[in-house]
Amino acid sequence: MKIVRTTILPFRGYSAINLLGVLFVHPGVYLSHELMNHERIHSAQQREMLFVFFYLAYLMEWLMRLPMRGNAYRNISFEREAYANQRNLDYLDNRRPYAWRYYLKRHRRHD
């Protein structure tokens, strides 16, 4: 994964953003193993959905979760999979394709 340090991306309040497999990180952010694993999980999600379908699904799910209780961003299935497994550094070795779909129904509040 290519890493680009920049003050432009990600948006305020976020440490990093993965766009098309390129990780944009603010200059002072420490890239821990957990953060890198979180972003690698997003890379796997993006690849399996051919990138464009990932971003469409991500946006649609975020819009659907906005009126719901809790933090819409943290309740997106893609984020829930990444947060739930970011500490398991072997997760990607055993991850099933489209594993994020298991996080669509099991809604847990993360705010």
C-alpha positions in Angstrom: 0.0 0.0 0.0 1.4 3.4 -1.0 1.4 6.0 1.8 1.1 9.7 1.1 1.6 12.2 3.9 -0.5 15.3 3.3 -2.4 18.0 5.2 -5.2 18.0 2.6 -6.6 14.5 3.2 -8.1 13.0 5.3 -10.8 15.4 6.5 -10.6 16.9 10.0 -11.2 14.4 12.7 -9.8 11.4 10.8 -6.2 10.1 10.9 -6.1 8.4 7.5 -8.2 7.6 4.4 -7.7 4.8 1.9 -8.6 5.8 -1.7 -8.0 3.2 -4.4 -5.4 1.5 -2.2 -3.4 4.6 -1.5 -3.3 5.6 2.1 -3.5 9.4 2.7 -2.2 10.3 6.2 -1.7 13.5 8.1 2.0 14.2 8.7 2.0 13.7 12.5 0.0 10.5 12.5 1.6 7.3 13.9 0.9 4.3 11.6 0.4 1.6 14.2 0.0 -2.0 13.2 -3.7 -1.8 14.0 -4.2 1.3 11.8 -2.4 -0.3 8.9 -4.4 -3.5 9.3 -7.6 -1.5 9.4 -6.7 0.1 6.1 -5.5 -3.2 4.6 -9.0 -4.6 5.4 -10.5 -1.6 3.4 -8.1 -2.4 0.5 -9.4 -6.0 0.4 -13.0 -4.7 0.5 -12.3 -2.3 -2.3 -10.5 -4.9 -4.5 -13.3 -7.5 -4.1 -15.9 -4.9 -5.1 -13.9 -3.6 -8.0 -13.4 -0.2 -6.3 -16.3 1.7 -7.9 -18.9 -0.6 -6.4 -17.2 -0.3 -3.0 -17.5 3.5 -3.0 -21.1 3.4 -4.3 -22.1 0.9 -1.6 -20.2 2.8 1.1 -22.0 6.1 0.2 -25.4 4.4 0.0 -25.0 2.7 3.3 -23.8 5.9 5.0 -26.8 7.8 3.7 -29.2 5.1 4.9 -27.6 5.2 8.4 -27.6 9.0 8.8 -31.1 9.1 10.2 -30.5 6.1 12.5 -29.2 6.2 16.1 -25.5 6.3 16.6 -22.6 7.3 14.4 -23.4 6.7 10.8 -19.8 6.3 9.8 -18.9 3.8 12.6 -22.1 1.8 11.7 -21.2 1.2 8.1 -20.6 -2.5 7.6 -17.2 -1.9 5.9 -16.1 0.1 8.9 -17.6 -2.3 11.4 -15.6 -5.2 9.8 -12.4 -3.1 9.8 -12.8 -1.9 13.4 -13.8 -5.3 14.7 -10.7 -7.0 13.2 -8.0 -4.3 13.2 -6.2 -5.8 16.2 -6.2 -9.3 14.6 -3.1 -9.0 12.5 -3.8 -12.4 10.9 -7.3 -11.5 9.9 -6.7 -11.0 6.2 -5.0 -14.4 6.0 -8.3 -16.1 7.0 -10.9 -13.5 5.8 -13.7 -14.8 3.7 -14.6 -12.8 0.6 -17.3 -10.2 1.2 -17.0 -10.7 4.9 -18.4 -7.2 5.4 -21.8 -8.5 4.6 -22.0 -10.2 7.9 -21.8 -6.8 9.6 -24.9 -5.4 7.7 -27.5 -7.1 10.0 -25.8 -7.2 13.3 -26.2 -3.6 14.2 -24.2 -2.4 17.3 -24.1 1.1 18.4 -20.7 2.7 18.2 -20.8 6.3 19.4 
